[in-house]
Every structure is written in C-alpha cells, then in structure tokens.
Amino acid sequence: MSEICYKKNCLSSVIVRTDFFSPLKEIENSFDSVLYKQVLALFPIPEPRTSFTHELKLSQNNVETQREQFTEWRFHSKSRSKTVIFSPTAIIISYAVYSSYEEVKGDFSSVFNMFSEKYPATQVARIGIRYINNIEMIYEKEPTIWNSYINSNLIKSFDFFPQRKEYLSRLFQNIEYNFGDFVLRFQCGMHNPDYPDIIKKKVFILDYDAFRQGAVDSAELASFLGKMHDCIQKTFEESITDEYRQFLNN
C-alpha cells in the first residue's frame, strides 16, 4: 500500500516505543557525552526531566511505598514537532506533526543504532508503533452521523438505541487482533472531549496500536516495525470511506 499518500492527514499523534527487559542503570542520572552529541544532531533541543518510580511493598504488618528518582532524557526537533525520550526502561519517539512513515523509520533506525552501539548488551522486550487519528467535522450539524466518512460496520452501535442518540455522551470500542508475531489493538469511536456532557462536537477517533511483546533481536526491529505499519495502514483504509479519502486529498 506504499503508493497511497494523501495531501493531508488527521493524525494527532504517532508514537514508536521500544522497551527493555531490565532497566539500564547507566542512564538513570547521567547521559553519555558522545551519544548526547549524536542525538543533538537529529534532535537539537535538549530538555531533561526528573521523574519518579513508585513501588508498593507489602509485608505482614505494614505497607511501604518506595520512591526512586531518575532522569528522562528528552530531545526535541527544531520545530518541537517530534521528540525522542531515553529513560532507563524505554526509548520513545513521538510526532505531533506527521509527514511519512519513511521519516519515522529513518529516525527510529538512527536513534536505536546510536543507542545500541553504546549499549550493545541492552535487550528489547517489546516494540510498538501507534497512530492516533482525530477525524474532526466540527462544523457539521449532526455530531453522531458518520456514514459518509467511516466504515458502516464500525458505527452500527450508534443505532442500537436510535431514540436516545441525542443523549449520547460517549461511544468507544476496543478491538484486538493477534497475528501471531504481533498484536493490533484498535480503539475507535467518539470519546467526547466534553464528557460527561452529551456529545456536541463531531470528532471520531481511530486509534491503532500495534506491538510485539517478547524478546526481539535488534536486527529484526525495523522489519517488525514495517510489518506493523503496513497492518495499521491497511486497517485505516478499511475503516474509512471514499468520501473521506476525497476530503484528505482536497
């Protein structure tokens, strides 16, 4: 489906996340100077943040909470439209403005290769990619009518109690597929930014979260990322109508 490319998109966020089997103590409170410079070449605005973990310990007589401090090493692009975060447990790249999967794949490969060169013993326990689409038609009068834009099979539940449509405050569903080597968690519907008030704004969410849980060889990460992206793209195309495709190309 690589030939499909629209003039605009409805993406509010795109996230790539890699989790480690065990926390990397070396970056809890310091960051390698060579790696720091390499990351700055791609994400030139550093913004480290102090974070905390909370662990609850139960014994026969009491409950104790243990808090540990660590640093999230955040770096932003010049426009702050994309961010990479290094923590002791994960690497996360997020996009507020999305241009193409090729950019995502290039950023991920560059960042992970730099990181694994410095920490080659780090083992990946999970890799995932998530696309969150916000379809907004806020100037249309009927907020719960989506037949022109969304696959009819996804919106049948809107008519479950048609006489109560005007009182609807939220309608959201979760669908999961296990393809063997990865899982696709698909959430969709009207989450309603004004909840618990009734729905007034015409906003429909298509949230695709694909991930592989379990050991992943570093050499296979890019391949899995590509498989998951292709699955998400196919599912997105199956979720929308031709009329919405025309809207994306205008």
VOKOLTI-984999 format. One record per residue: x, y, z of N, C-alpha, C, O in turn. Coordinates in steps of 0.1 Angstrom, whole numbers, padded with zeros to 4 digits, always signed. Atoms other than C-alpha are relative to their C-alpha. Last residue first. Layout:
VOKOLTI-984999
XYZXYZXYZXYZ...
END
This chain:
VOKOLTI-984999
+0004-0014+0004-0086+0183-0011+0008+0010+0007+0007+0022+0005-0008-0004+0012-0069+0148-0009-0004+0014-0005+0001+0019-0015-0014+0000-0003-0080+0140+0026+0009+0005-0011+0020+0010-0009-0002-0011-0009-0116+0150+0018+0015+0001+0003+0020+0013+0004+0000-0012+0008-0115+0127-0012+0002+0012+0009+0009+0022+0005-0013-0001+0007-0104+0099+0011+0001+0012-0009+0011+0019-0010-0010-0005-0009-0133+0107+0034+0014+0001-0007+0022+0010-0004+0002-0014-0002-0157+0103+0005+0010+0006+0010+0014+0018+0008-0006-0007+0011-0141+0070-0004-0002+0015+0001+0006+0023-0003+0007+0000+0013-0149+0057+0030+0007+0007-0011+0016+0015-0008+0005-0013+0005-0128+0050+0061-0007-0003-0013-0006-0014-0019+0008-0007-0010-0120+0020+0084-0007+0012-0006-0017+0017+0000+0013+0007-0001-0107-0004+0057-0010+0007+0009-0021+0004+0009+0007-0001+0013-0080+0022+0047-0014-0008+0001-0023-0004-0006+0005-0013+0002-0071+0025+0084-0008+0001-0013-0019+0007-0013+0012-0001-0008-0068-0013+0087-0006+0014-0001-0018+0016+0000+0010+0007+0006-0044-0014+0057-0013+0001+0008-0024+0003+0003+0005-0007+0012-0023+0014+0071-0011-0007-0007-0021-0001-0011+0007-0011-0004-0021-0003+0105-0006+0008-0012-0017+0012-0012+0013+0005-0005-0011-0036+0090-0009+0012+0004-0021+0012+0002+0008+0004+0012+0016-0019+0069-0014-0005+0005-0024-0002-0002+0005-0012+0007+0029-0001+0100-0009-0004-0012-0019+0002-0013+0010-0006-0008+0031-0033+0120-0006+0012-0007-0018+0014-0007+0012+0008+0000+0050-0051+0093-0012+0006+0007-0023+0006+0002+0006-0001+0013+0074-0022+0089-0012-0008-0002-0022-0004-0007+0006-0014+0001+0081-0020+0126-0007+0001-0013-0018+0007-0014+0013+0001-0008+0087-0058+0127-0007+0014-0001-0020+0014-0002+0009+0008+0008+0113-0054+0099-0013-0001+0007-0024+0000+0000+0005-0007+0012+0130-0025+0116-0010-0008-0008-0020-0002-0013+0009-0011-0005+0133-0044+0149-0006+0008-0012-0018+0010-0012+0013+0002+0006+0147-0076+0133-0010+0011+0004-0021+0011-0001+0000+0000+0015+0184-0068+0137-0014-0001-0006-0015+0002-0018-0002-0013+0005+0179-0059+0173-0001+0001-0015-0006+0011-0020-0014-0003+0004+0165-0093+0181+0001+0014-0006-0007+0018-0014-0001-0004+0014+0131-0091+0197+0015+0002-0003+0021+0010+0004-0014-0003+0005+0123-0109+0230+0000+0003-0015-0006-0004-0023-0009+0011-0001+0086-0107+0240+0013+0004-0007+0015+0015-0013-0004+0002-0014+0056-0085+0232+0009-0012+0001+0006-0022-0005-0005+0013-0002+0052-0072+0197+0006-0001+0014+0015+0006+0018-0012+0002-0008+0031-0041+0192+0003-0015+0001-0005-0024-0001-0006+0013+0003+0005-0024+0171+0012-0002+0008+0021+0007+0009-0011+0003-0008-0017+0004+0184+0005-0014-0002-0001-0023+0003-0006+0013+0004-0042+0019+0160+0013-0002+0008+0022+0006+0006-0013+0001-0007-0065+0047+0173+0005-0014-0002-0001-0024+0002-0005+0013+0005-0093+0059+0150+0014-0002+0006+0023+0005+0001-0014+0004-0002-0111+0087+0169+0002-0014-0006-0006-0023-0004-0001+0015+0000-0142+0105+0157+0014-0004+0001+0023+0001-0007-0014+0004+0000-0149+0142+0165+0000-0016+0001-0005-0021+0011-0001+0011+0009-0182+0159+0157+0015-0004-0001+0022+0001-0010-0010-0002+0011-0185+0182+0187+0001-0013-0008+0001-0024-0002+0003-0012+0008-0217+0183+0208+0009+0001-0012+0005+0006-0022-0008-0003+0012-0218+0149+0225-0005+0012-0007-0016+0012-0012+0003+0007+0013-0236+0149+0258+0009+0005-0011+0015+0015-0010+0011-0006+0007-0218+0161+0289-0003-0008-0013+0005-0016-0017+0013+0009+0002-0197+0135+0307-0012+0007-0006-0023+0002-0006+0006+0010-0009-0176+0141+0286+0002+0005+0014+0012+0010+0018+0008-0006-0010-0168+0173+0267-0006-0009+0010-0014-0005+0019-0008-0009-0008-0139+0159+0247-0007+0007+0011-0002+0013+0021+0006-0012-0004-0161+0131+0235+0008+0009+0009+0009+0006+0021-0004-0001-0014-0146+0097+0231-0006+0012+0007-0008+0012+0019+0001-0014-0004-0165+0092+0199+0003+0000+0015-0005-0003+0023+0013-0006-0005-0155+0059+0184+0001+0014+0004+0011+0021+0000+0006-0009+0009-0124+0037+0178-0013+0005+0006-0019-0002+0014+0010-0007-0007-0098+0016+0195-0006+0011-0009+0001+0018-0016+0007-0011+0008-0077-0009+0176-0012+0005+0009-0021-0002+0012+0011-0004-0008-0052-0031+0194-0006+0013-0007+0001+0023-0008+0005-0013+0003-0030-0049+0169-0012+0003+0009-0022-0004+0009+0014-0003-0003-0009-0077+0182-0004+0014-0005+0004+0023-0004+0003-0012-0006+0024-0091+0168-0015+0002+0002-0023-0006-0004-0013-0007-0003+0041-0123+0157-0002+0014+0005+0008+0021+0010-0011+0010-0002+0010-0144+0159+0013+0007+0004+0018+0005+0015-0005+0005+0013-0015-0120+0142+0012-0010+0002+0018-0014-0007-0013+0006-0002-0034-0114+0174+0004-0007-0012-0001-0017-0016-0004+0011+0009-0062-0089+0167+0014-0006+0004+0023+0002+0006-0014+0004+0000-0078-0066+0193+0001-0012-0009-0007-0021-0010+0000+0012+0008-0110-0045+0191+0015-0004+0000+0024+0004-0003-0013+0005+0000-0119-0018+0217+0000-0013-0008-0007-0022-0004-0001+0015+0000-0150+0003+0214+0015-0004-0002+0023+0003-0008-0014+0004+0003-0160+0039+0223+0001-0015+0001-0004-0021+0010+0002+0013+0007-0194+0056+0224+0014-0004-0005+0019+0002-0015-0012+0007+0004-0196+0086+0248-0004-0013-0007-0013-0021-0002-0011-0008-0005-0222+0112+0259+0014-0007-0003+0024+0000-0003-0013+0007-0001-0252+0101+0239+0011+0009+0005+0013+0020+0000-0005+0000-0014-0284+0119+0248+0014-0006+0002+0019-0008+0013-0002-0013-0005-0294+0129+0213+0006+0001+0014+0010+0012+0018-0012-0006+0006-0290+0094+0201+0004+0014+0005+0016+0017+0007-0008-0006-0011-0316+0080+0226+0013+0007-0006+0021+0012+0002+0008-0010-0006-0343+0072+0200+0008+0007+0011+0003+0018+0016+0000-0013+0008-0317+0054+0179-0008+0011+0006-0005+0023+0004+0012-0006-0005-0310+0028+0207-0002+0014-0008+0002+0024-0002+0005+0010-0009-0285+0005+0190-0013+0004+0007-0023-0003+0007+0015+0002+0002-0282+0030+0161-0006-0011+0009-0017-0015+0007+0007-0013-0002-0248+0043+0172-0015-0001-0001-0022+0007+0005+0004-0001-0014-0237+0006+0176-0006+0014+0003-0013+0016+0013+0014+0005-0002-0237+0003+0138-0005+0002+0014-0017+0003+0016+0009-0010-0006-0207+0027+0135-0015-0005+0002-0024+0002+0005-0005-0006-0012-0178+0005+0128-0010+0009+0008-0007+0012+0019-0001+0011-0010-0196-0018+0103+0006+0006+0013+0004-0001+0024+0013+0002-0006-0206+0013+0083+0000-0010+0011-0007-0010+0021+0006+0013+0004-0170+0022+0075-0013-0003+0008-0012-0002+0021-0005+0012-0007-0165+0058+0085-0007-0012-0005-0019-0012-0008-0015+0000-0002-0167+0090+0064+0005-0013+0006+0017-0016+0003-0007-0004+0012-0202+0094+0048+0016-0002+0002+0023-0002-0008+0001+0009+0011-0219+0073+0074+0008+0004-0012+0013-0005-0020-0014+0002+0006-0206+0093+0103-0001-0008-0012+0010-0012-0017+0002+0006+0013-0238+0107+0119+0013+0000-0007+0018+0010-0011+0000+0015-0001-0233+0113+0157-0002-0007-0014-0004-0019-0014-0013+0005-0005-0224+0151+0155+0002-0016+0000+0013-0021+0000+0003+0013-0007-0252+0161+0132+0012-0007+0005+0019-0013-0002+0010-0001-0010-0247+0198+0124-0003-0012+0008-0006-0012+0020+0012+0007+0004-0214+0197+0106-0010+0000+0011-0006-0001+0023+0010-0009+0005-0189+0224+0116-0013-0006-0006-0022+0001-0010+0007-0008-0010-0170+0202+0139-0010+0010-0005-0018+0015+0003+0009-0006+0009-0160+0176+0113-0009+0009+0008-0021+0008+0008+0008-0011-0005-0129+0164+0131-0009+0006-0011-0004+0010-0021+0007-0005+0011-0113+0130+0125-0010+0010+0005-0020+0007+0012+0011-0008-0005-0087+0125+0152-0007+0006-0013-0003+0015-0019+0007-0009+0009-0063+0098+0142-0012+0006+0006-0021+0000+0012+0012-0005-0005-0039+0081+0167-0006+0011-0009+0000+0022-0011+0005-0011+0008-0012+0060+0151-0014+0004+0006-0023-0004+0006+0014-0004-0002+0008+0037+0174-0003+0012-0008+0004+0022-0008+0003-0012+0007+0040+0017+0169-0015+0004+0000-0023-0005-0001+0014-0003+0004+0053-0010+0192+0000+0013-0008+0009+0022-0007+0000-0011+0009+0084-0028+0203-0014+0002-0005-0022-0007-0008+0013-0004+0006+0087-0050+0234+0003+0011-0010+0011+0020-0008+0011+0009-0005+0114-0069+0254-0013+0003-0007-0022-0005-0007+0013-0006+0002+0145-0054+0237-0011-0010+0004-0011-0022+0000+0010+0009+0007+0178-0065+0252-0014+0006-0001-0019+0012+0009+0014-0003-0003+0206-0040+0260-0009-0009-0008-0008-0009-0020+0006+0011-0008+0240-0056+0257-0015+0002+0003-0021-0007+0009+0003+0012+0008+0251-0034+0229-0007-0011+0007-0013-0020+0001+0004+0010-0010+0249-0002+0250-0004-0012-0008-0016-0016-0008-0006-0004-0014+0269+0025+0231-0004-0011+0010+0005-0014+0019-0015-0001+0002+0263+0010+0196+0007+0003+0014+0017-0003+0017-0005+0014-0001+0228+0001+0207+0015-0001-0002+0021-0010+0003+0001+0004-0014+0220+0038+0213+0006-0014+0002+0013-0016+0012-0009-0007-0008+0233+0050+0180+0000-0005+0015+0011-0007+0021-0014+0005+0003+0216+0022+0162+0010+0008+0008+0020+0002+0012-0002+0012-0006+0183+0030+0180+0014-0005-0003+0021-0011+0006+0000-0002-0015+0183+0067+0172+0004-0014+0006+0013-0014+0015-0012-0008-0004+0193+0063+0135+0001+0000+0015+0012-0002+0021-0013+0007+0003+0169+0034+0129+0012+0007+0005+0021+0002+0011-0001+0012-0009+0140+0051+0147+0013-0007-0002+0020-0010+0007-0003-0005-0014+0145+0084+0129+0002-0011+0009+0012-0011+0017-0013-0005+0000+0147+0067+0095+0004+0005+0013+0015+0003+0018-0009+0011+0001+0116+0046+0101+0015+0005+0001+0023-0001+0007+0001+0008-0013+0096+0076+0113+0010-0011+0000+0018-0013+0009-0006-0008-0010+0107+0097+0083+0001-0007+0013+0011-0007+0020-0015+0000+0003+0099+0069+0059+0008+0008+0010+0019+0005+0014-0006+0012-0008+0065+0065+0076+0015+0000-0003+0023-0005+0006+0000+0013+0007+0056+0100+0063+0006-0011+0009+0013-0008+0019-0002-0002+0015+0049+0136+0072-0001-0013-0007-0008-0015-0017-0005+0012+0007+0035+0135+0108+0001+0003-0015-0008+0009-0021+0003-0002+0014+0032+0165+0131+0006-0011-0008+0018-0014-0007+0012-0008+0000+0029+0158+0168-0004+0004-0014-0016+0007-0017+0002-0010+0010+0054+0130+0165-0014+0007+0002-0024+0001+0002+0014-0004+0002+0067+0108+0193-0001+0011-0010+0009+0020-0011+0000-0011+0010+0099+0088+0196-0015+0003-0003-0023-0006-0006+0013-0004+0006+0101+0066+0228+0003+0012-0010+0010+0022-0007-0003-0011+0009+0132+0047+0241-0014+0003-0007-0020-0006-0012+0006+0000+0014+0125+0025+0271+0006+0012-0008+0012+0021-0002+0008+0012+0004+0133+0013+0307-0004+0001-0015-0010-0009-0020-0007+0012-0003+0162+0036+0319-0008-0013-0005-0002-0023-0006+0002+0003-0014+0146+0065+0300+0007-0013+0003+0011-0020-0006-0008+0011-0005+0155+0080+0266-0002-0001+0015+0000+0009+0022-0002+0002-0015+0129+0102+0251+0007-0012+0003+0004-0023-0001-0005+0013-0003+0128+0114+0214+0003+0000+0015+0008+0010+0021-0007+0001-0012+0105+0143+0204+0005-0015+0002-0002-0024-0001-0003+0013-0003+0089+0155+0172+0010-0001+0012+0018+0008+0014+0011+0008+0005+0071+0187+0163+0003-0015+0002-0006-0023+0001+0006+0007-0011+0094+0207+0185-0012-0009-0004-0021-0012+0004+0014-0005-0001+0101+0229+0155-0007-0006+0011-0019-0002+0014+0000-0015+0000+0139+0224+0159-0014+0006+0002-0016+0016+0009-0004-0005+0013+0134+0187+0168-0001+0015+0001-0006+0021+0011+0010-0005+0010+0131+0179+0205+0007+0004-0013+0018+0008-0014-0005-0009+0011+0153+0159+0229-0010+0003-0010-0018-0006-0014+0009-0004+0011+0142+0144+0262+0008+0009-0010+0015+0018-0005-0008-0008+0009+0165+0125+0286-0008+0003-0012-0009-0006-0021+0004+0002+0014+0141+0113+0313+0008+0009-0009+0006+0021-0008+0001-0010+0009+0160+0113+0346-0005-0005-0014+0000-0015-0019-0009+0002+0012+0156+0090+0375-0003+0012-0009-0012+0020-0007-0001-0011+0010+0143+0092+0411+0008-0004-0012+0018-0011-0010-0014-0002+0006+0132+0063+0432-0001+0010-0011-0010+0011-0019-0001-0009+0012+0101+0061+0455+0015+0002-0004+0023+0004+0004-0014-0004+0003+0094+0032+0479+0000+0008-0013-0005+0004-0024-0001-0005+0013+0059+0029+0494+0015+0005-0002+0020+0013+0005-0011-0010+0002+0056+0007+0524+0000+0004-0015-0002-0004-0024-0002-0003+0014+0026-0013+0536+0009+0012-0001+0008+0022+0005+0002-0013+0005+0025-0029+0571+0002+0001-0015+0005-0009-0022+0005-0010-0010+0023-0059+0593-0002+0014-0006-0009+0022+0000+0011+0005-0008+0025-0090+0571-0006+0011+0009-0018+0011+0012-0005+0010-0009+0045-0072+0544-0011-0004+0009-0023+0001+0008+0009+0005-0010+0035-0053+0513+0007-0011+0009+0014-0020+0004-0005+0012-0006+0059-0032+0492-0010-0004+0012-0012+0004+0021+0008+0003-0013+0044-0007+0468+0005-0013+0005+0005-0023-0002+0002+0014-0002+0069+0007+0442-0007-0002+0014-0002+0003+0024+0006+0003-0013+0068+0042+0429-0003-0015+0001-0009-0020-0008+0007+0013+0000+0091+0054+0401-0006-0002+0014+0001+0001+0024-0001+0009-0012+0100+0090+0398-0007-0013-0003-0017-0013-0010+0012+0009-0002+0108+0115+0371+0002-0009+0011+0013-0010+0017-0001+0009-0011+0132+0144+0366-0013-0007+0002-0024-0001+0002+0010-0001-0010+0131+0159+0331+0003-0010+0011+0006-0021+0009+0001+0011-0010+0158+0166+0305-0010+0002+0011-0012+0014+0015+0009-0004-0011+0150+0191+0278-0002-0011+0010-0012-0017+0010+0000+0009-0012+0176+0190+0250-0010+0006+0010-0010+0018+0013+0005-0007-0012+0167+0209+0217-0001-0010+0012-0010-0017+0013-0009-0009-0006+0188+0197+0188-0004+0008+0012+0004+0016+0017+0010-0007-0009+0170+0165+0179+0008+0010+0008+0012+0007+0019+0013+0003+0006+0190+0150+0149-0012+0007+0008-0021+0012+0002-0001-0002+0014+0225+0163+0156-0014-0002-0007-0017+0004-0017+0002-0014+0002+0216+0165+0193+0001+0004-0015-0006+0013-0020+0015-0002-0001+0213+0127+0194-0003+0015-0004-0013+0018-0011+0006+0007+0012+0249+0123+0182-0015+0003+0000-0020+0005-0011-0003-0008+0012+0261+0149+0207-0006-0006-0012-0011+0001-0021+0007-0013-0001+0244+0131+0236+0002+0009-0012-0008+0014-0017+0014+0003+0004+0257+0097+0225-0008+0013+0000-0016+0015-0009-0001+0002+0014+0293+0111+0228-0014-0003-0006-0018+0003-0016-0003-0012+0007+0286+0126+0262+0000-0001-0015-0004+0007-0023-0013+0001+0007+0270+0095+0277+0002+0012-0009-0007+0016-0017+0002+0004+0014+0239+0105+0298+0014+0001-0007+0021+0011-0006-0010-0006+0008+0237+0107+0336-0002-0005-0015-0008-0015-0017-0002-0014-0004+0210+0102+0362+0012+0006-0007+0016+0017-0004+0010-0005-0010+0193+0069+0353+0002+0015+0004-0008+0022+0005+0006-0013+0004+0213+0065+0322-0010+0005+0010-0018+0014+0006-0010-0010+0005+0238+0038+0333-0006+0014-0003+0001+0024-0003-0004-0008-0011+0211+0019+0353+0009+0011-0004+0010+0022+0002-0014-0003+0003+0195+0005+0322+0005+0010+0010+0003+0022+0008-0004-0014+0000+0163-0010+0335+0015+0002-0003+0023-0006+0003-0003-0004-0013+0156-0047+0325+0005+0015-0001+0011+0019-0011+0002+0011-0009+0140-0063+0295+0002+0004+0015-0005+0001+0024-0012+0009-0003+0140-0030+0276-0005-0011+0010-0014-0009+0017-0002+0003-0015+0110-0013+0260+0011-0010+0002+0013-0019-0006-0007+0012-0002+0109+0002+0224+0003-0001+0015+0009+0008+0021-0006+0002-0014+0083+0028+0216+0007-0014+0000+0002-0024-0005-0007+0012+0001+0072+0045+0183+0007-0003+0014+0013+0006+0020-0010+0003-0011+0045+0071+0187+0006-0014-0004+0000-0023-0007-0006+0012+0004+0023+0090+0162+0012-0003+0009+0020+0005+0012-0012+0005-0006+0000+0117+0174+0004-0013-0006-0004-0022-0010-0003-0009-0011-0029+0139+0163+0013-0004+0007+0020+0004+0013-0007+0006-0011-0032+0123+0129+0003+0011+0011+0008+0021+0008+0008-0003-0012-0060+0135+0106+0007-0004+0013+0001-0006+0023+0003+0011-0008-0039+0136+0074-0008+0005+0013-0008+0017+0015+0000-0004-0015-0033+0159+0045-0004-0013+0008-0008-0023+0002-0005-0014-0001-0024+0156+0008+0001+0004+0015+0009+0012+0019+0010-0011+0001-0029+0118+0009+0007+0014+0002+0018+0015+0008-0005-0011-0007-0004+0090+0000-0010+0012-0001-0013+0016-0013+0011-0008-0006-0013+0055-0010+0006+0011+0008+0014+0009+0017+0004-0010+0010+0015+0041-0033-0010+0009+0006-0013+0020+0000-0010-0011-0001+0031+0022-0003-0004+0012-0009+0000+0023-0008+0008-0012+0000+0000+0000+0000+0009+0013+0000+0004+0023+0003
END
